[in-house]
Amino acid sequence: MNYIFGVKFGYLQNTEDSHLLTPFKAITDTGSTCSYIPPLHYTWLMREVMKDITTSVNDEEWGIKLACTEVKKM
């Protein structure tokens, strides 16, 4: 159990690729490909992850599907 304070993409010291959150308790598993994201932050996070993707398909069973060539853009 820990507190989540924000999300950051990349490794540089800029703040353009970060999003500060109101801290909340969370359980994190860095070895998991599945994550729970509170609905309050989901829209922002998905917009950032998908901002360079030009083609995707929403699948009711599997979620967002991408061509292998698109994954490199994430």
Residue frames as qw, qx, qy, qz and C-alpha x, y, z in Angstrom:
[[0.000, 0.893, 0.451, 0.000, 0.00, 0.00, 0.00],
 [0.404, -0.153, 0.028, 0.901, 1.30, 3.44, -0.87],
 [0.218, 0.773, 0.291, -0.520, 0.08, 6.86, -1.99],
 [0.528, 0.414, 0.463, 0.579, -0.16, 7.89, -5.64],
 [0.130, -0.673, -0.125, 0.717, 0.71, 11.56, -6.18],
 [0.392, 0.710, -0.188, -0.554, 0.80, 11.70, -9.95],
 [0.865, 0.262, 0.383, 0.188, 1.72, 10.12, -13.26],
 [0.005, -0.796, 0.388, 0.465, 4.77, 10.98, -15.36],
 [0.889, 0.418, 0.157, 0.099, 5.77, 9.87, -18.84],
 [0.546, 0.707, -0.256, 0.369, 9.37, 9.86, -19.98],
 [0.785, -0.291, -0.280, 0.470, 12.48, 10.40, -17.93],
 [0.322, 0.419, -0.060, 0.847, 13.32, 14.11, -18.28],
 [0.203, -0.299, -0.557, 0.748, 12.75, 16.74, -15.62],
 [0.187, -0.175, -0.269, -0.928, 10.02, 18.62, -17.53],
 [0.315, 0.214, 0.692, -0.613, 6.49, 18.93, -16.22],
 [0.488, 0.266, -0.324, -0.766, 4.76, 18.87, -19.62],
 [0.615, 0.048, -0.741, -0.266, 4.48, 15.09, -19.50],
 [0.194, -0.092, -0.842, 0.494, 3.25, 14.82, -15.92],
 [0.451, -0.525, -0.378, -0.615, -0.11, 15.01, -14.23],
 [0.014, 0.182, -0.711, 0.679, -0.40, 15.70, -10.51],
 [0.511, -0.424, -0.675, -0.320, -3.21, 14.03, -8.63],
 [0.531, -0.597, 0.267, -0.539, -4.88, 14.54, -5.31],
 [0.111, 0.350, -0.916, 0.159, -2.99, 11.84, -3.35],
 [0.847, -0.163, -0.003, -0.505, -4.93, 8.65, -2.78],
 [0.552, -0.374, 0.743, -0.062, -4.09, 5.25, -1.29],
 [0.784, 0.433, -0.297, -0.332, -3.27, 2.58, -3.82],
 [0.786, -0.262, 0.538, 0.157, -1.79, -0.85, -4.21],
 [0.454, 0.735, -0.387, -0.322, 0.70, -0.95, -7.05],
 [0.863, -0.083, 0.472, 0.159, 2.13, -3.99, -8.80],
 [0.121, 0.747, -0.430, -0.492, 4.98, -3.04, -11.13],
 [0.206, -0.198, 0.914, 0.290, 5.04, -6.55, -12.55],
 [0.420, 0.484, 0.743, -0.193, 1.44, -6.45, -13.74],
 [0.130, 0.154, 0.523, 0.828, 0.10, -5.42, -17.12],
 [0.252, -0.673, -0.619, -0.317, -3.30, -4.76, -15.59],
 [0.191, -0.017, -0.387, 0.902, -3.91, -1.58, -13.61],
 [0.074, -0.774, -0.625, 0.065, -6.89, 0.01, -11.94],
 [0.216, 0.132, 0.039, 0.967, -7.12, 3.69, -12.81],
 [0.117, 0.540, 0.583, -0.595, -9.71, 5.84, -11.05],
 [0.380, 0.686, 0.563, 0.259, -12.25, 7.20, -13.57],
 [0.096, -0.947, -0.064, 0.299, -11.30, 10.74, -12.57],
 [0.225, -0.701, 0.509, 0.445, -7.85, 10.27, -14.16],
 [0.696, 0.166, 0.669, 0.202, -8.57, 7.73, -16.89],
 [0.500, 0.829, 0.249, 0.025, -9.46, 10.23, -19.64],
 [0.009, -0.922, 0.367, 0.123, -6.24, 12.22, -19.19],
 [0.535, -0.419, 0.712, 0.179, -4.08, 9.12, -19.01],
 [0.692, 0.360, 0.606, 0.154, -5.58, 7.55, -22.14],
 [0.374, 0.925, 0.050, -0.039, -5.24, 10.82, -24.07],
 [0.165, -0.821, 0.527, 0.145, -1.52, 10.96, -23.20],
 [0.610, -0.181, 0.755, 0.159, -0.84, 7.30, -23.99],
 [0.596, 0.471, 0.630, 0.163, -2.74, 7.43, -27.29],
 [0.109, 0.842, 0.019, -0.528, -1.77, 10.94, -28.49],
 [0.050, 0.564, -0.626, -0.536, 0.48, 9.70, -31.34],
 [0.397, 0.149, 0.902, 0.083, -1.67, 6.74, -32.35],
 [0.286, 0.227, -0.336, -0.868, -3.39, 7.23, -35.72],
 [0.664, -0.038, -0.567, -0.485, -5.31, 3.94, -35.98],
 [0.117, -0.111, 0.883, -0.441, -7.02, 1.93, -33.26],
 [0.531, -0.273, -0.623, -0.504, -10.12, -0.21, -32.86],
 [0.413, -0.290, 0.551, -0.665, -12.30, -0.39, -29.76],
 [0.516, -0.049, -0.832, -0.197, -13.19, -4.00, -29.09],
 [0.639, -0.537, -0.032, -0.549, -15.94, -4.69, -26.53],
 [0.949, -0.260, -0.170, 0.058, -14.20, -7.82, -25.25],
 [0.798, 0.001, -0.113, 0.592, -10.51, -6.82, -25.40],
 [0.233, -0.801, -0.077, 0.545, -10.55, -3.02, -25.20],
 [0.302, 0.856, -0.245, -0.339, -8.35, -0.94, -27.49],
 [0.870, 0.066, 0.383, 0.304, -6.62, -2.91, -30.23],
 [0.091, 0.860, -0.316, -0.391, -3.63, -1.52, -32.12],
 [0.852, 0.474, -0.192, 0.115, -1.57, -2.66, -35.09],
 [0.829, -0.287, -0.046, 0.477, 1.94, -3.72, -34.06],
 [0.460, 0.400, 0.078, 0.789, 3.36, -0.69, -35.91],
 [0.246, -0.790, -0.146, -0.542, 1.29, 1.64, -33.69],
 [0.781, -0.563, -0.215, 0.166, 2.60, 0.22, -30.41],
 [0.657, 0.061, -0.065, 0.749, 6.04, 1.74, -31.04],
 [0.048, 0.600, 0.134, 0.787, 4.43, 5.22, -30.97],
 [0.590, -0.717, -0.334, -0.161, 3.16, 4.85, -27.42]]
